[in-house]
C-alpha cells in the first residue's frame, strides 16, 4: 500500500475529529433537560366550612403531585390566600391556575387588566370551581375569550349532584382518565362563547334523582336536565395561549379519586403548554392523612374521610319543578 501523503492524512484526521465533535454535540443537545414550565397556582381565601373550598390544601396537593411525583418539567409555585402581594411571582410564568371563590371574592377581581396583558403574551389560564363565576359584563367577556366560557347568574346553576363523568379521550387532557362517578357541586349550563370556541373535556348528564342539594335553581337549569353538560372545557387561543374551566372542586375528599385528580393534573400541564403523557399525569395515591393536612382553620374542624360509597348514600332532594 502506498503511503498517504501528509496533507491528505491531516485532512482525514480533521474530518474524523469533526465528526466525533458533531456527534458529541448532538448527543448533548438530545440529553439537555427541557426547561421547566412555570405555573403559578393561586389559592383563594377560606370561605366555607371545614372540608369544603379547601383551596389552600387542595393547591398544595396538586402542586406536590406535579413538582415531586409527575416526573414532568414543571415548577408549580402556590400563592396562598388570594392575589399575590409581589407581582414578581409572575415573571416568566407559562400558566396561571386560580382555585378560589368568584364574583367579588375573585382574586383577580381588581387585576383583570394585568391578566389581560399576560393573556396577550400567550400565558395559559385555568379557572377552578367558583373561580369560573363572574358577572356577565367585561369580566365574563374576558373569560369567554381566555377560557371559552364562564358561570353566569340566572343562566348557569350549581347544585350538589352525583355525576357519571365522561372524559374526552380524544383530547390530550383525557389521556389516562377513565369514567368515574363523583359527587360534587358541579356547575352546569355554562355560558359559552357564540359561536362556541371551546372543546368539551369532561361531561355528565344531570337528573332530578341525582341532586342532593339545590342552589339558585331556575328555569334555565331545569331545561338543561337530561342533556349532557360540560363540567370541564378548554380552548386554544389565537395568541398561542390555552385556557381551561373546571367546575368541580367543592369537596376536598374528591382529590383522592385518581381519575378526578388526573384530569385536573392533565389540564394544568396542558394549559402550561406541555404535552400530556400518553397515560396521563402520574401521581401517588392520597391517604386520609394527606387529605387532612393544611386544612384551613375553622370554628368547627371536620375530619376529611377518603371518598367511597357513603358519598352516594343520600335521598335525592325534592324535585324543584318550575312551571
C-alpha positions in Angstrom: 0.0 0.0 0.0 1.3 3.4 -0.9 1.8 5.8 2.0 -0.8 8.5 2.4 0.5 12.0 1.7 0.9 14.1 4.9 -1.6 16.7 3.7 -4.2 14.1 2.9 -3.7 12.4 6.3 -4.1 15.7 8.1 -7.4 16.4 6.2 -8.8 12.9 7.0 -7.9 13.2 10.7 -9.6 16.6 10.9 -12.7 15.2 9.3 -12.8 12.3 11.9 -12.4 14.7 14.8 -15.1 17.0 13.3 -17.5 14.0 13.0 -16.8 13.0 16.6 -17.4 16.6 17.8 -20.7 16.8 15.9 -21.8 13.5 17.3 -21.0 14.6 20.9 -22.8 17.9 20.4 -25.9 16.2 19.0 -25.9 13.9 22.0 -25.5 16.8 24.4 -28.5 18.6 22.7 -30.6 15.4 22.9 -29.6 14.9 26.6 -30.2 18.5 27.6 -33.1 18.8 30.1 -36.3 20.5 28.9 -36.7 23.9 30.5 -39.3 23.6 33.3 -42.7 25.3 32.7 -43.5 27.8 35.4 -47.0 27.5 36.8 -48.4 29.9 39.4 -51.3 28.3 41.3 -53.4 30.9 43.2 -55.4 29.5 46.1 -58.2 31.6 47.4 -59.1 32.7 50.9 -61.2 30.4 53.2 -64.9 30.8 52.6 -66.7 27.6 53.6 -66.8 25.1 56.3 -64.1 22.6 57.0 -63.6 20.2 54.1 -65.2 22.5 51.6 -63.5 25.0 49.4 -60.1 23.9 50.8 -58.3 26.0 48.2 -55.0 26.1 50.0 -54.9 22.4 51.0 -56.0 21.4 47.6 -53.5 23.6 45.8 -50.7 22.0 47.9 -51.8 18.5 47.0 -51.9 19.4 43.3 -48.5 21.2 43.4 -46.9 18.3 45.2 -48.2 15.8 42.6 -46.7 17.9 39.8 -43.5 19.0 41.4 -42.5 15.8 43.2 -44.4 12.9 41.6 -45.2 13.6 37.9 -41.6 13.4 36.6 -42.5 16.3 34.2 -40.5 19.5 33.7 -42.8 21.7 35.7 -42.3 24.2 38.5 -45.5 25.0 40.4 -45.5 27.8 42.9 -48.5 28.1 45.2 -49.7 31.6 46.2 -51.9 31.3 49.3 -54.9 33.3 50.4 -55.6 35.2 47.2 -53.8 37.5 44.8 -50.0 37.7 45.4 -48.6 40.8 47.1 -45.5 40.7 44.9 -46.2 40.6 41.2 -42.6 39.3 40.5 -44.1 35.8 41.1 -45.5 36.1 37.5 -42.1 36.7 35.9 -41.5 34.1 33.3 -44.8 32.4 34.0 -46.2 29.9 31.5 -49.6 29.3 33.1 -51.8 30.7 35.9 -54.3 28.4 37.8 -56.8 30.1 40.0 -58.7 27.9 42.5 -60.8 30.2 44.6 -64.2 31.9 45.2 -65.6 34.0 42.4 -67.7 37.2 42.0 -66.5 39.9 44.4 -64.1 37.5 46.2 -62.4 36.5 43.0 -58.6 37.0 43.5 -58.3 38.6 40.0 -61.3 41.0 40.5 -59.1 44.1 40.8 -56.4 42.7 38.4 -58.2 41.9 35.1 -56.2 44.4 33.1 -53.0 42.9 34.5 -54.2 39.4 33.5 -55.2 40.8 30.0 -51.5 41.7 29.4 -50.4 38.2 30.4 -53.0 36.6 28.1 -51.8 38.7 25.2 -48.4 37.2 25.8 -49.8 33.7 25.4 -49.8 32.8 29.1 -52.2 29.9 29.9 -55.1 30.3 32.3 -57.1 27.7 34.2 -60.0 28.5 36.5 -61.3 26.0 39.0 -64.7 25.8 40.8 -66.1 29.1 42.0 -63.4 31.0 40.1 -65.3 30.4 36.8 -68.1 32.6 38.3 -68.0 36.2 37.3 -70.5 38.9 36.3 -71.8 38.9 32.7 -70.0 42.2 31.8 -66.5 42.8 30.7 -65.3 40.1 33.1 -67.5 37.5 31.5 -66.5 38.6 28.0 -62.8 38.2 29.0 -63.3 34.7 30.4 -65.0 33.7 27.2 -62.0 34.9 25.2 -59.5 33.4 27.7 -61.1 30.1 28.6 -64.2 29.8 26.4 -66.9 30.3 29.0 -68.0 31.2 32.5 -70.7 30.7 35.1 -73.4 33.3 34.7 -76.1 34.0 37.3 -79.7 33.0 36.3 -78.3 31.1 33.4 -75.8 28.6 34.9 -76.5 26.6 38.1 -74.6 24.9 40.9 -76.4 22.1 42.7 -74.7 19.3 44.6 -75.2 16.2 42.5 -73.7 12.9 41.5 -72.1 12.9 38.1 -71.1 9.9 36.0 -68.3 11.8 34.4 -67.2 11.0 30.8 -63.7 12.3 29.8 -63.0 13.3 26.2 -60.3 10.7 25.5 -59.6 12.2 22.0 -58.1 15.3 23.7 -54.7 15.2 25.5 -56.4 16.1 28.8 -58.4 12.9 28.6 -55.3 10.7 28.4 -55.3 8.0 31.1 -58.6 9.2 32.5 -61.5 6.7 33.0 -65.1 7.5 33.5 -65.8 7.9 37.2 -68.8 8.7 39.5 -68.2 11.8 41.6 -70.4 13.7 44.0 -69.6 17.4 43.9 -71.0 20.8 43.5 -70.8 20.5 39.7 -71.8 23.7 37.9 -73.5 23.3 34.6 -75.3 25.2 31.8 -72.2 27.3 31.4 -72.3 30.4 29.3 -70.1 29.7 26.3 -68.9 32.0 23.5 -71.1 32.2 20.4 -70.2 30.6 18.2 -68.6 28.1 20.6 -64.8 28.2 20.7 -64.3 25.5 23.4 -63.8 21.8 23.4 -65.8 19.7 25.9 -63.3 17.9 28.1 -65.5 16.3 30.9 -69.2 15.8 30.6 -72.1 14.3 32.6 -75.9 14.3 32.5 -77.8 15.8 35.5 -81.2 14.4 36.5 -83.5 15.2 39.4 -82.7 11.9 41.1 -79.0 12.7 41.2 -79.4 16.0 43.1 -78.8 16.2 46.8 -78.9 19.9 47.3 -80.3 22.8 45.1 -78.6 26.2 44.8 -80.1 29.1 42.9 -82.5 26.9 40.9 -84.2 28.4 37.9 -85.9 27.5 34.6 -82.7 27.5 32.6 -81.3 24.9 34.9 -84.4 22.8 34.8 -84.4 22.8 31.0 -80.8 21.6 31.0 -81.7 18.4 32.9 -81.4 15.2 30.9 -78.9 16.6 28.5 -75.1 16.1 28.6 -73.5 19.1 30.4 -69.9 20.4 30.2 -68.1 20.2 33.5 -64.6 21.0 32.1 -63.8 22.7 28.9 -60.7 24.1 27.1 -59.7 26.4 24.3 -56.5 27.1 22.3 -56.4 30.9 21.8 -55.2 32.8 18.8 -52.5 34.4 21.0 -50.9 31.0 21.4 -52.2 30.5 25.0 -54.5 27.9 26.3 -57.5 28.1 28.6 -59.4 25.7 30.8 -62.5 25.9 33.0 -63.3 23.2 35.6 -66.5 23.4 37.7 -65.7 20.7 40.3 -63.5 21.2 43.4 -66.0 21.9 46.2 -65.4 18.8 48.3 -61.8 18.3 49.4 -62.1 14.5 49.6 -62.6 14.2 45.9 -58.9 14.8 45.3 -58.3 11.2 46.5 -60.2 9.9 43.4 -57.4 9.0 41.0 -59.3 9.8 37.7 -60.7 13.1 39.1 -57.3 14.2 40.2 -55.7 13.1 37.0 -58.0 15.0 34.7 -57.2 18.2 36.6 -53.4 17.5 36.6 -53.6 16.8 32.9 -55.4 20.1 32.4 -52.8 22.1 34.4 -50.0 20.5 32.4 -51.8 21.1 29.0 -52.6 24.7 29.8 -49.0 25.4 30.6 -48.1 24.3 27.0 -46.7 20.8 27.8 -47.7 17.6 26.0 -49.7 15.4 28.3 -48.1 11.9 28.7 -49.9 9.0 26.9 -51.1 7.5 30.2 -51.9 10.9 31.8 -50.0 12.7 34.6 -48.9 10.2 37.2 -49.3 10.9 40.9 -49.2 8.9 44.1 -52.4 7.8 45.8 -53.7 10.1 48.5 -54.2 8.9 52.1 -56.6 10.2 54.7 -53.6 11.8 56.4 -52.8 13.6 53.2 -56.4 14.9 52.9 -56.3 16.3 56.5 -53.0 18.2 56.1 -53.1 22.0 55.7 -56.8 22.4 56.1 -58.0 26.0 56.7 -58.6 26.9 60.4 -62.4 26.8 61.0 -64.6 27.3 64.1 -65.6 23.6 63.7 -62.9 21.4 62.2 -64.1 18.3 60.4 -62.1 15.2 59.7 -62.0 14.5 55.9 -62.5 10.9 55.1 -61.5 9.1 52.0 -64.2 9.0 49.3 -66.3 5.9 49.0 -69.8 4.6 48.5 -71.0 6.6 51.5 -70.7 9.7 49.4 -73.6 8.5 47.2 -75.8 7.3 50.1 -78.4 10.0 50.2 -82.1 10.6 49.4 -82.5 12.9 46.5 -83.7 16.4 47.3 -87.4 17.0 46.5 -87.5 17.9 42.8 -87.9 21.6 42.2 -90.2 21.8 39.2 -90.8 25.2 37.7 -93.9 25.6 35.5 
